[in-house]
Amino acid sequence: MTNKKEQQDVLWHSIDISEGLTKLTTNATKGLSEQEADDRLSRYGENVLPEKKKESKLLRFFKHFNDILIYILLIAAVVTAVLGHWVDTIVIIIVAVVNACIGFFQENKAEKALEDIKKMLSHTAQVIRDGKRIEISASHLAIGDLAMLHPGDKIPADLRLIKSDNLRIEESALTGESVPSQKTVHPVPADTPLGDRSNMAFSTTTVSAGTGLGIVVATGQDTEIGKINRMMSDVKLITTPLLRQTANFGKSVSFVIIAIAVLVFIFGHFYRHYDTGELLMSVIGLAIAAIPEGLPAILSIILAIGVQNMAKRKAIVRTLPSVETLGSVAVICSDKTGTLTKNEMTVKTLVTANSLFDVTGTGYSPAGEILKDGTKADLISEPVLDTLIGGFYICNEASLGKDDDDNWYIKGDPTEGALITLYEKSPVDHHETDRIATIPFDSEYKYMATLVEADNENIIYIKGAPDRLLSMAEKQYTIEGESLFDKKYWESKITSLAANGQRVIGGAYKKVSKDKKDLHHEDLYEGITFLGLAGIIDPPREEAIAAIKQCKEAGITVKMITGDHIETAKSIGREMGIGDGMKALEGKDIELMSDEELESAALEYNIFARTSPEHKLRLVKALQARNIICAMTGDGVNDAPALKKADVGIAMGIKGTEVTKDAAEMVLADDNFSTIAAAVEEGRRVYDNLKKTILFILPTNGAESFLIIASILFGTLMPLTPIQILWVNMVTSVTISLALAFEKLEPETMKRPPRSPKTPLLDGYFIWRILFVSILIGGGTLLLNLYLLNKGVSEEIVKTVTIQTIVITQMFHLFNSRSIRKSAFSGDFFGNKAVFVVSGLLILLQLSITYIPFMNNVFGTVMLPLHFWLYPFLFGLGIFIIVEIEKLVMRKISNRL
């Protein structure tokens, strides 16, 4: 028995059975002894995936408070507590806790994906030990055990097959192959990709047909599924562009606030000689004014609204920041089967000795026609075609049906299901034929044969791999009758169909005497007449083709990463508009590349075929190394590591495994690529509205800060108390700013390229606008204060007018902010009803703080005489007009550049 390191290094698929038995010191009939199995379990460990050491949930939760914006919120909470405003303290703490909870649940999602992999493992295994068949716990399976396989069994470990009787295994979740893999026992080359290792059975995959026997060659973390589990554990989660930007923004804000507060305190203390206590309260008021404490909550609310909108469009988003990340995606790496295609095998082409036919319709719905030269084929004048289609139907084990939702489905092999659908949509005589005998399909001989009764004779129909049937055929059926077999003709047709990405199935028949009642392989050695070929594809989704075109217009590159064969991938890519349909890279090529070479290849190629989980993960890393925000789609366990690593992992909701769903940030409820394009569109809308919200909120903080700084510098009345500042910040953040979350998508949004991940949250124009509006509002309010004080208006009324002026002006500024550069009146001015609803709510809140006695006592306001309301409304209208003029000037400057 080899040691563990040597055992792991053996390429089991490349050695013959006898060598494998020798290396593992086991017997092909008796298996291991109980004693030897126990020894190996103690030496290699149980057949389980390793548990990762976990931190306590409490510690993981508090780690999410380690953020500069959270610090600012907590400082604001302390300040409000010191001031005795406990309601605001509680609100701010709730905001901080909610933000921590979002991060905490996002982290838990990754751990749940690992737990779901463990659930996929088989619980029991049937083995041969000491020559006896027994059932044991799959965790007690040892290296060298003989495991028996039957239909429906979940493979308990990685096996080197030593017996295969028509064994077919569903491996799509692991390899991405769209049809069950046919298994043999013969060695294959050492460099054979995972999906083509026909003599191997892998842990967690499922036996779909036949029986087999295999030697256990890998257990636990050494299996292919174990390697995926390890890759997922090793993947380091990356933060989203928005979180990175808000983190940088928070650091910048905190530095500026502290610096300004210190400078203002020094100036007021040494140059204005303010009382230290009074000055300290003023500086605290300045800090509160400058802190956008409502911003994190508003961002979360806007993202949550985006989540709801995406859910309506069949995209279920699991983490809030992913909504925004979708808007910055530059590359979408998509699986082929089930996402770009229907995952429903469909006959598209039929070939006879005389003609070529096209078959319309897709999927398992029997809707469509058989066309010859663009017109409906007449089966009366095409007896060969009639016989071919009938033969495919008779020599078949699948069945077609409808579910409760009136959707068509097949039971059995997908390829056979496609032939059943072909029969149902063709105008042949749909009568049942009694079978006399059948030779089931087996990958050893690559065909299925069925003996049936006919009128004056019996007929053997044969269906199988075309190369196998070509070697058996002696004649071919033509319109004129049976004639000499033209092998070159059929080989050219097979090559042509395969080049178009079609899976080719051949059909043949043999007439026998009426008294023939049994069927053996020897009956097929002579007298076989070839009927024709069927070209089968997994058809592209028409809506996915349109979505890919939309992505191109938006500057997003779509890359197909599939486990399918390269010719199939290129054909689908050509039909869907991915790449040029010619260039493609295989997994075996990726293995030979360094990380630097793969980075270049990941940009150059758009189609990647015969890929393994490692290849998909490396491709995602290669794109990210070039600072590209990428999304990755998938449905199988093999996709999970790449989904977890990608900036946005997208899982299939219908056909996806639970592991994939838990590793992803987004789940498609309809498994449709077009839903991804819709989600990207929504993501861009959300990000635009986030920036509009920031553009709206920050001038409030800027204006308040300007007012306080100017008051300290000029030695005038403090315009607002800290508690009044908190009211202004709260009422502008929690009410009117929410309206911007409902702004519609601007027409040019999906025509512009994705933004760079290096793009700052606040670019030069944003900083200019925020400073411009802050100075306008702050400076104008200060001048209004001085004007009213000079007229002998009381300080209480002036402060109340100041509150109203800043808030009402922000209400007018809300209409400026509905478009960053365009006029407020461009587009659908009344399209966002929320703007008008929150404006009405804001006026009610401002009336309440002015005229309700309780509010007067809490916030230090007084009841305003009616004529004082002219000041805030006229001032707000003036600011609105000035900002619109500024936008007009900036548009003209931009157009000239």
Disulfide bonds with the S-S distance in Angstrom:
none
